[in-house]
Amino acid sequence: MGMTAFITKFYPYYNAHLPPKKNDQLTIALLAPCVGFLLVIVLGLAFKDTVVKIFANSPELPKYYYWLFPFGFGYTIFMVLDAYSWQLHKAVLSNFLKEVAFRGFVTVLILLTAFHLITEFETFIGFYSFIYLVLVLYLLLYFHRRNLLHFSFQRSIVTRRFKKKIIALLAFVWSGGLMFSLASVIDTIFIAAILPNGMGAAGVFTFGQYIASLVQAPQRAVIAASTGPLSQAWREKDLEKLKKVYHRSSINLLLFSCAMFTLVWLNFEDGVKTFHLQSAYLDAKWVFFYFGLTRIVDMGTGVNAQIITTSTKWRFDFITGLILLGLMLPLNFFLTKSIGLLGPAIAALISFTIYNAIRYVYLLRKFKMQPFNYKTLYAILLTAGCFVIAYFPFRNVTGLHWMIIRSLVFLTPFAMATIKLQLSPDLLPVWETVKKRLRLG
């Protein structure tokens, strides 16, 4: 319901003008999604039969339908507390819970299932649906113990003063967020509804998506780290600082995404066979390919979304959300019907490329800023060259040791050239520290 944007945009005002015990921002930010979720439950129960009919190709859906509610509620509240953590300078903790702890819990569940300690898939789904609620409980206890958790049910002077601006922001951000979220999941929905054996096809597709998410691992951390400096730069009208953050986020994320994408692509088939995964997952290889390219495009264009949303032109975020949804819906439908499993992945690549291109042109024309320079081209050419070196000599050998060798053959020249060419200004200080620690010179 736009609560994360509400916290990010207005926290400085609440924090500056109210004592902690009279600060009602967190109360509003948590109560609003709770009320909204009650509406979701009512609508979900009322239209259950309709949803089940739409996904007739997915007979498992009715069995696990009700588990969607605790998962959705936990995720929603966690994202609110995540935004609150950023403002309290606890982004490292929330990112750890989101990126590491969540995956850790899932891995434990998979292992328990593999060793037959969890024997029913419904039990697996039940535990899975409560993971975010466990993370929410941990964050609340963490804030409480450090005296950072305060609830006030009396409307504050800040809320009264900025009421109209808050409502306007929430309306735009919620609408834009809804469209972006719908665009992000519409592919899986179409696969489950259109393709034969919808749930099975969706499982293979989701596997490719999940592996592609490795490519964007640092993106949320970069966003969390850049939001504060961007807001401050806009307040100070410091365009040079904005350009610096824009460029650095672009080259750093591009280097990481290209490296991670190539490592996974080099070892995808070998990994499925070596770790004895279901052979059906081999069909997810090209799903990963197109989604991986989508992640590279999205990350390589830097923190354009955060630059826009922290500026006075944040309404443009809503407009681009409309455009993205307008592209995703028809492309997903027609490409899924005509191509099958790869359709939504190709649709995502096309849609997100256009989506980011529009943001790129907008920032270039409006503020004369863009994230690219000659180092961008060097990064792409370097990735391609190192891929060729690592792929062709080892393309016909399999096994864990060959996966390690293949990865090292790619990573070693990639890392050395990145440092030598000084592609990332943020990598050099790290490298100098490593050299001193290892006494390399």
VENRASUL-V699208 format. One record per backbone hydrogen bond with DSSP energy under -0.5 kcal/mol. CO is the residue of the C=O (numbers start at 1). NH is the residue of the N-H. E is the energy in kcal/mol with one decimal. If there is no record, write none. Layout:
# VENRASUL-V699208
co	nh	e
CO	NH	E
CO	NH	E
This chain:
# VENRASUL-V699208
co	nh	e
2	6	-2.0
3	7	-2.4
4	8	-2.4
5	9	-2.9
6	10	-2.1
7	11	-1.9
10	13	-0.6
10	14	-2.1
11	15	-3.1
12	16	-1.7
13	17	-1.8
14	18	-1.4
19	22	-1.7
19	23	-0.5
20	23	-1.0
22	24	-0.7
24	28	-2.2
25	29	-2.8
26	30	-1.7
27	31	-2.6
28	32	-2.3
29	33	-0.6
30	34	-1.2
31	35	-2.4
32	36	-2.5
33	37	-2.4
34	38	-1.5
35	39	-1.3
36	40	-1.7
37	41	-2.5
38	42	-2.2
39	43	-2.7
40	44	-2.9
41	45	-2.4
42	46	-2.3
43	47	-2.4
45	48	-0.9
47	51	-2.3
48	52	-2.6
49	53	-2.0
50	54	-2.0
51	55	-1.9
53	56	-1.1
55	58	-1.9
57	198	-1.0
57	199	-0.8
58	61	-1.7
60	63	-0.6
60	64	-1.3
61	64	-0.6
61	65	-0.8
64	67	-1.0
65	68	-1.6
66	69	-1.0
66	70	-0.6
67	71	-1.3
68	72	-2.7
69	73	-2.5
70	74	-2.4
71	75	-2.4
72	76	-2.2
73	77	-2.3
74	78	-2.2
75	79	-2.1
76	80	-1.5
77	81	-2.3
78	82	-2.3
79	83	-2.0
80	84	-2.0
81	85	-2.2
82	86	-1.7
83	87	-1.4
84	88	-1.3
85	90	-3.3
86	89	-1.5
90	94	-1.9
91	95	-2.7
92	96	-2.0
93	97	-2.4
94	98	-2.4
95	99	-3.1
96	100	-2.2
96	101	-2.5
97	102	-1.9
100	104	-2.5
101	105	-2.6
102	106	-2.2
103	107	-2.6
104	108	-2.2
105	109	-2.2
106	110	-2.4
107	111	-2.6
108	112	-2.7
109	113	-2.0
110	114	-2.8
111	115	-2.2
112	117	-2.7
112	118	-1.7
113	116	-1.6
117	119	-0.6
120	124	-1.5
121	125	-2.6
122	126	-2.4
123	127	-2.4
124	128	-2.6
125	129	-2.4
126	130	-0.6
127	130	-1.1
128	131	-1.4
130	134	-1.8
131	135	-2.0
132	136	-2.4
133	137	-2.3
134	138	-2.0
135	139	-2.3
136	140	-2.6
137	141	-2.3
138	142	-2.5
139	143	-2.7
140	144	-2.4
141	145	-2.4
142	146	-1.2
143	148	-3.4
143	149	-0.7
144	147	-1.6
148	150	-0.7
153	155	-0.5
156	160	-2.0
157	161	-2.3
158	162	-2.5
160	163	-0.7
162	166	-2.9
163	167	-2.5
164	168	-2.3
165	169	-2.4
166	170	-2.8
167	171	-2.4
168	172	-2.0
169	173	-3.0
170	174	-2.8
171	175	-1.7
172	176	-2.8
173	177	-3.3
174	178	-2.6
175	179	-2.1
176	180	-2.5
177	181	-2.9
178	182	-2.5
179	183	-2.5
180	184	-1.7
181	185	-1.4
182	186	-1.6
185	189	-1.8
186	190	-2.5
187	191	-2.3
188	192	-2.5
189	193	-1.8
190	194	-2.9
191	195	-1.4
197	201	-2.6
198	202	-2.6
199	203	-1.9
200	204	-1.9
201	205	-2.6
202	206	-2.9
203	207	-1.8
204	208	-1.8
205	209	-2.2
206	210	-3.0
207	211	-2.4
208	212	-1.9
209	213	-1.4
211	214	-1.3
212	215	-1.3
212	216	-0.6
213	216	-0.6
214	217	-1.4
216	219	-1.5
216	220	-0.6
218	222	-2.3
219	223	-2.5
220	224	-2.7
221	225	-2.3
222	226	-1.8
223	227	-1.8
224	228	-0.6
225	229	-0.6
226	230	-2.4
227	231	-2.3
228	232	-2.4
229	233	-2.5
230	234	-2.3
231	235	-2.0
232	236	-2.0
233	238	-2.8
234	237	-0.8
237	239	-1.2
238	242	-1.7
239	243	-2.7
240	244	-2.1
241	245	-2.4
242	246	-2.6
243	247	-2.7
244	248	-2.6
245	249	-2.5
246	250	-1.6
247	251	-2.5
248	252	-2.3
249	253	-2.0
250	254	-2.4
251	255	-2.4
252	256	-2.1
253	257	-2.7
254	258	-2.6
255	259	-2.2
256	260	-2.9
257	261	-2.5
258	262	-2.2
259	263	-2.3
260	264	-2.3
261	265	-2.6
262	266	-2.7
263	267	-1.2
264	268	-0.9
265	268	-0.5
267	271	-2.8
268	272	-2.1
269	273	-2.1
270	274	-3.1
271	275	-2.3
272	277	-2.5
273	276	-1.0
278	281	-1.9
279	282	-1.7
280	283	-1.5
281	284	-1.4
282	285	-1.6
284	288	-2.7
285	289	-1.9
286	290	-2.1
287	291	-2.3
288	292	-3.5
289	293	-2.1
290	294	-1.9
291	295	-2.3
292	296	-2.0
293	297	-2.4
294	298	-2.5
295	299	-2.8
296	300	-2.9
297	301	-1.0
299	302	-1.9
302	304	-1.1
303	307	-2.0
304	308	-2.0
305	309	-2.7
306	310	-1.7
308	311	-1.1
311	314	-0.7
313	316	-2.0
314	317	-1.3
314	318	-0.6
315	318	-0.7
315	319	-1.5
316	320	-2.5
317	321	-1.7
318	322	-2.0
319	323	-2.1
320	324	-2.6
321	325	-2.4
322	326	-2.6
323	327	-1.7
324	328	-2.9
325	329	-2.3
326	330	-0.6
327	331	-1.8
328	332	-2.7
329	333	-2.0
330	334	-2.6
331	335	-2.5
332	336	-2.0
333	337	-2.0
334	338	-2.1
335	339	-3.0
335	340	-1.1
340	343	-1.3
340	344	-0.5
342	346	-2.3
343	347	-2.5
344	348	-2.3
345	349	-1.8
346	350	-2.4
347	351	-2.7
348	352	-2.8
349	353	-1.6
350	354	-2.1
351	355	-2.7
352	356	-2.4
353	357	-2.0
354	358	-2.3
355	359	-1.5
356	360	-2.5
357	361	-2.6
358	362	-2.3
359	363	-2.5
360	364	-2.1
361	365	-2.7
362	366	-2.8
363	367	-1.9
363	369	-1.4
364	368	-0.9
373	376	-1.4
373	377	-0.9
374	378	-2.0
375	379	-2.4
376	380	-1.7
377	381	-2.6
378	382	-2.9
379	383	-2.0
380	384	-2.1
381	385	-2.6
382	386	-2.5
383	387	-2.0
384	388	-2.0
385	389	-1.9
386	390	-1.9
387	391	-2.6
388	392	-1.3
391	394	-0.8
392	395	-0.7
394	397	-1.1
399	403	-1.9
400	404	-2.1
401	405	-2.3
402	406	-2.9
403	407	-2.1
404	408	-2.4
405	409	-2.6
406	410	-1.4
407	411	-3.1
408	412	-2.6
409	413	-0.6
410	414	-1.5
411	415	-3.1
412	416	-2.3
413	417	-2.5
414	418	-2.1
415	419	-2.1
416	420	-2.7
417	421	-2.9
418	423	-2.1
419	422	-0.7
423	425	-0.5
424	427	-0.8
424	428	-1.0
425	429	-0.6
426	430	-0.6
427	431	-2.5
428	432	-2.6
429	433	-2.0
430	434	-2.2
431	435	-2.5
432	436	-2.0
433	437	-2.4
434	438	-2.4
435	439	-0.7
435	440	-2.8
435	441	-0.5
